[in-house]
Amino acid sequence: MSDKKTILSFEVFPPKKEDEFENAFATMDQLAKLKPAFISVTYGAGGSRSKKTVQIADHIQNKLGITALAHLTCVGNKKEDIDRVCEELVAANVTNVLALRGDRPKDMTDEQFESRDFAYASQLVSYLKQKGGFTLYGACYPEKHFEAMSTRADLMHLKEKVEAGATELITQLFMNNDVFYDFCEKALAAGITVPIHAGIMPITSAKQVATTISLSGTSIPKAFSDLVARYGETPEDMRKAGIDYAIRQMQDLIDGGVDGVHIYSMNKPKMTAEIVSALSI
């Protein structure tokens, strides 16, 4: 067991509709009681919900007194769009940004995709670094980004992102801690020394396996496959088993002294509270 203190953080998403903000704020209020180091707020596809991201981040930062980390994607944004969102963030006193390329919007043409102002997240990081005033985070992929030619190439791109100005990294979700530990060793060997937060998403239904996990490209360990085979048809049992798996996964990471554990909370404060209360940290 390591004596190093691991920090906990959460990810949330903004509401899709204006009339859902009251519930969203209530969710943030409940998550804040768990005292995370920071709460990150996702960004709609192609920036479709950027104002909602700023509003939720504003509430977290200024009403709840917890550091807000605003996601900012560039795949569907021009420089002027990025500038506008940055102005909104600064006005809201939100200065921590997770700079992402983001997923290509379904309605984006090949011509639009090839002519975008920022081809890679590292370019967005560099642009925001030059603007100044932001603390920049980047994303990383323990099992390699699906577009990368190789693990080594992916690490080299990650190093470029760090050299461009990303001071901390948050991983894509993973289900096998050995994969994360191996990734951290390779990152360190490549000269990447910034803190790396382990992204963990509790999988509490069989449906999530077919959607969230398959879309992320995350491998599924046999231990979890067996769990789904045993409990997948009984929702409440599957929920309990999925939460227990996530707790054991996180506790192992904490005992191993990782920099941070970033819980993909899916805006579920009850589930997140169950997990946090069970952790020894």
C-alpha positions as CSV (number, residue, x, y, z in Angstrom):
1,M,0.0,0.0,0.0
2,S,1.2,3.5,-0.9
3,D,1.3,6.4,1.5
4,K,0.6,8.8,-1.4
5,K,-2.8,10.5,-1.2
6,T,-5.1,9.9,-4.1
7,I,-7.7,12.6,-5.0
8,L,-11.2,11.9,-6.0
9,S,-13.1,13.7,-8.7
10,F,-16.4,13.3,-10.6
11,E,-17.6,13.8,-14.2
12,V,-21.2,15.1,-14.8
13,F,-23.1,16.2,-17.9
14,P,-25.3,19.2,-18.5
15,P,-29.0,18.9,-19.1
16,K,-30.3,18.6,-22.7
17,K,-33.3,20.8,-22.0
18,E,-33.7,24.2,-20.3
19,D,-36.4,22.9,-17.9
20,E,-34.1,20.2,-16.6
21,F,-31.6,22.7,-15.0
22,E,-33.3,22.7,-11.6
23,N,-32.8,18.9,-11.3
24,A,-29.2,19.2,-12.7
25,F,-28.3,21.8,-10.0
26,A,-29.8,19.6,-7.3
27,T,-27.7,16.7,-8.6
28,M,-24.5,18.9,-8.4
29,D,-25.5,20.0,-4.9
30,Q,-25.7,16.4,-3.7
31,L,-22.4,15.4,-5.4
32,A,-20.7,18.5,-3.8
33,K,-21.5,17.0,-0.3
34,L,-19.0,14.2,-1.2
35,K,-16.2,16.8,-1.3
36,P,-14.5,15.9,-4.6
37,A,-11.3,17.7,-5.5
38,F,-13.0,18.8,-8.7
39,I,-16.0,18.1,-10.9
40,S,-15.7,18.0,-14.7
41,V,-18.6,19.0,-17.0
42,T,-18.9,17.4,-20.4
43,Y,-19.5,19.3,-23.6
44,G,-22.2,18.6,-26.2
45,A,-21.3,17.0,-29.5
46,G,-19.8,19.7,-31.7
47,G,-20.3,22.2,-29.0
48,S,-24.1,21.9,-29.2
49,R,-24.5,22.5,-25.5
50,S,-21.6,24.7,-24.7
51,K,-23.7,27.3,-22.9
52,K,-25.1,24.6,-20.7
53,T,-21.6,23.4,-19.9
54,V,-20.7,26.9,-18.8
55,Q,-23.8,27.3,-16.7
56,I,-23.2,24.0,-14.8
57,A,-19.5,24.8,-14.4
58,D,-20.5,28.2,-13.1
59,H,-22.8,26.7,-10.4
60,I,-20.1,24.2,-9.3
61,Q,-17.3,26.8,-9.2
62,N,-19.1,29.8,-7.7
63,K,-22.2,28.4,-5.8
64,L,-20.7,25.2,-4.5
65,G,-17.1,26.4,-4.1
66,I,-15.7,23.3,-5.8
67,T,-13.2,23.5,-8.7
68,A,-15.0,23.1,-12.0
69,L,-13.3,21.5,-14.9
70,A,-15.1,22.5,-18.2
71,H,-14.7,20.1,-21.1
72,L,-14.0,21.9,-24.4
73,T,-14.0,20.1,-27.7
74,C,-12.7,21.4,-31.0
75,V,-13.8,19.0,-33.7
76,G,-16.9,21.0,-34.6
77,N,-15.6,24.5,-33.6
78,K,-13.8,27.2,-35.4
79,K,-11.3,29.4,-33.6
80,E,-13.9,32.1,-33.1
81,D,-16.2,29.5,-31.4
82,I,-13.4,28.5,-29.1
83,D,-12.8,32.2,-28.3
84,R,-16.4,32.8,-27.5
85,V,-16.6,29.8,-25.1
86,C,-13.4,30.9,-23.5
87,E,-14.8,34.4,-22.8
88,E,-17.9,32.8,-21.3
89,L,-15.7,30.6,-19.0
90,V,-13.5,33.5,-17.9
91,A,-16.6,35.6,-17.1
92,A,-17.9,32.7,-15.0
93,N,-14.5,32.4,-13.1
94,V,-14.0,28.9,-14.6
95,T,-10.3,28.6,-15.5
96,N,-9.8,24.8,-15.6
97,V,-10.3,23.3,-19.0
98,L,-10.2,19.7,-20.3
99,A,-9.2,20.2,-23.9
100,L,-10.5,17.5,-26.2
101,R,-10.8,16.9,-29.9
102,G,-14.2,15.3,-29.4
103,D,-16.2,12.8,-31.5
104,R,-17.0,13.8,-35.0
105,P,-20.7,14.9,-35.2
106,K,-22.8,12.6,-37.3
107,D,-23.9,15.4,-39.6
108,M,-20.4,16.6,-40.3
109,T,-19.3,16.2,-43.9
110,D,-15.9,14.9,-44.9
111,E,-15.0,18.4,-46.3
112,Q,-15.9,20.0,-42.9
113,F,-14.0,17.4,-41.0
114,E,-10.8,17.7,-43.1
115,S,-10.9,21.6,-43.0
116,R,-11.4,22.0,-39.3
117,D,-9.3,24.6,-37.5
118,F,-8.0,22.1,-34.9
119,A,-7.2,18.7,-36.2
120,Y,-5.9,17.4,-32.8
121,A,-6.5,18.1,-29.1
122,S,-2.8,19.0,-28.8
123,Q,-3.4,21.9,-31.2
124,L,-6.3,23.1,-29.0
125,V,-4.1,22.8,-25.9
126,S,-1.4,24.9,-27.6
127,Y,-4.0,27.5,-28.7
128,L,-5.4,27.8,-25.2
129,K,-2.0,27.9,-23.6
130,Q,-1.1,30.9,-25.9
131,K,-4.3,32.6,-24.8
132,G,-3.3,32.3,-21.2
133,G,-5.3,32.2,-18.0
134,F,-6.3,28.5,-18.1
135,T,-5.1,25.4,-16.3
136,L,-5.2,22.7,-19.0
137,Y,-6.0,19.0,-18.7
138,G,-5.9,16.4,-21.4
139,A,-7.4,13.0,-22.1
140,C,-5.5,9.8,-22.5
141,Y,-6.3,6.2,-23.5
142,P,-4.8,3.3,-21.5
143,E,-5.8,0.9,-24.2
144,K,-4.8,3.2,-27.1
145,H,-7.0,5.6,-29.0
146,F,-8.9,3.7,-31.7
147,E,-7.5,5.9,-34.4
148,A,-3.8,5.6,-33.3
149,M,-1.5,3.5,-35.5
150,S,0.1,1.9,-32.4
151,T,0.5,2.2,-28.7
152,R,3.9,4.0,-29.2
153,A,2.4,6.4,-31.7
154,D,-0.5,7.2,-29.2
155,L,2.0,7.9,-26.4
156,M,4.0,10.2,-28.7
157,H,0.9,12.1,-29.4
158,L,0.1,12.3,-25.7
159,K,3.6,13.6,-25.0
160,E,2.9,16.3,-27.6
161,K,-0.2,17.3,-25.8
162,V,1.7,17.5,-22.5
163,E,4.5,19.5,-24.1
164,A,1.8,21.9,-25.6
165,G,0.6,22.7,-22.1
166,A,-1.6,19.9,-20.5
167,T,-0.6,19.8,-16.9
168,E,-2.8,16.8,-15.9
169,L,-4.4,13.9,-17.7
170,I,-7.6,12.0,-17.3
171,T,-8.0,8.5,-18.8
172,Q,-10.8,7.0,-20.8
173,L,-12.7,4.4,-18.7
174,F,-11.1,1.0,-18.2
175,M,-12.1,-2.2,-16.4
176,N,-8.7,-3.8,-15.8
177,N,-6.3,-2.0,-13.4
178,D,-3.3,-3.9,-14.8
179,V,-3.9,-2.1,-18.1
180,F,-3.8,1.2,-16.3
181,Y,-0.6,0.4,-14.4
182,D,1.1,-0.8,-17.6
183,F,0.0,2.4,-19.3
184,C,1.4,4.6,-16.5
185,E,4.8,2.8,-16.8
186,K,4.9,3.3,-20.5
187,A,3.9,6.9,-20.2
188,L,6.7,7.5,-17.6
189,A,9.2,5.8,-19.9
190,A,8.1,8.1,-22.7
191,G,8.9,11.1,-20.5
192,I,5.3,11.9,-19.5
193,T,5.5,12.9,-15.8
194,V,2.3,14.9,-15.2
195,P,-0.4,13.5,-12.8
196,I,-2.7,10.9,-14.4
197,H,-6.3,10.5,-13.1
198,A,-7.8,7.0,-13.5
199,G,-11.2,7.2,-15.1
200,I,-13.6,4.7,-13.7
201,M,-17.2,4.2,-14.8
202,P,-19.4,1.9,-12.7
203,I,-21.2,-0.5,-15.1
204,T,-24.5,-1.2,-13.4
205,S,-26.5,-2.8,-16.2
206,A,-26.0,-5.3,-19.0
207,K,-27.1,-2.7,-21.5
208,Q,-24.1,-0.5,-20.6
209,V,-21.8,-3.3,-21.7
210,A,-23.2,-3.2,-25.2
211,T,-23.2,0.6,-25.4
212,T,-20.7,2.5,-23.2
213,I,-18.0,-0.1,-23.1
214,S,-18.1,-1.2,-26.7
215,L,-18.2,2.4,-28.0
216,S,-15.2,3.3,-25.8
217,G,-13.2,0.3,-27.1
218,T,-12.5,-0.8,-23.5
219,S,-11.6,-4.4,-23.1
220,I,-13.8,-6.5,-20.7
221,P,-11.9,-8.7,-18.3
222,K,-13.2,-12.3,-17.7
223,A,-14.1,-11.5,-14.1
224,F,-16.5,-8.8,-15.3
225,S,-17.9,-10.9,-18.1
226,D,-18.7,-13.7,-15.6
227,L,-20.4,-11.1,-13.4
228,V,-22.6,-10.0,-16.3
229,A,-23.4,-13.6,-17.2
230,R,-24.5,-14.2,-13.6
231,Y,-26.4,-11.1,-12.8
232,G,-27.2,-9.4,-16.1
233,E,-30.8,-10.6,-16.2
234,T,-31.6,-9.3,-12.7
235,P,-31.2,-5.5,-12.7
236,E,-30.9,-4.9,-9.0
237,D,-28.4,-7.6,-8.5
238,M,-26.5,-6.4,-11.5
239,R,-26.5,-2.9,-10.1
240,K,-25.1,-4.1,-6.8
241,A,-22.5,-6.3,-8.5
242,G,-21.4,-3.5,-10.8
243,I,-21.0,-1.0,-7.9
244,D,-19.0,-3.6,-5.9
245,Y,-16.7,-4.2,-8.9
246,A,-16.1,-0.4,-9.3
247,I,-15.4,-0.1,-5.5
248,R,-12.9,-2.9,-5.6
249,Q,-11.3,-1.5,-8.7
250,M,-11.0,2.0,-7.2
251,Q,-9.7,0.8,-3.8
252,D,-6.9,-1.1,-5.6
253,L,-5.9,2.0,-7.4
254,I,-6.0,4.1,-4.2
255,D,-3.9,1.5,-2.4
256,G,-1.5,1.6,-5.3
257,G,-1.1,5.4,-4.8
258,V,-2.4,6.6,-8.1
259,D,-2.6,10.4,-8.6
260,G,-6.4,10.5,-8.8
261,V,-9.6,8.5,-9.4
262,H,-12.1,10.2,-11.7
263,I,-15.6,8.7,-11.3
264,Y,-17.8,8.9,-14.3
265,S,-20.9,9.6,-12.1
266,M,-23.5,9.7,-14.9
267,N,-25.3,12.3,-12.8
268,K,-26.2,9.6,-10.2
269,P,-25.4,11.1,-6.7
270,K,-26.8,8.1,-4.8
271,M,-24.6,5.6,-6.7
272,T,-21.6,7.9,-6.4
273,A,-22.2,8.3,-2.6
274,E,-22.4,4.5,-2.2
275,I,-19.0,4.2,-3.8
276,V,-17.3,7.0,-2.0
277,S,-18.6,5.9,1.4
278,A,-17.1,2.4,0.8
279,L,-13.6,3.7,-0.1
280,S,-10.8,3.9,2.3
281,I,-9.0,7.1,1.3
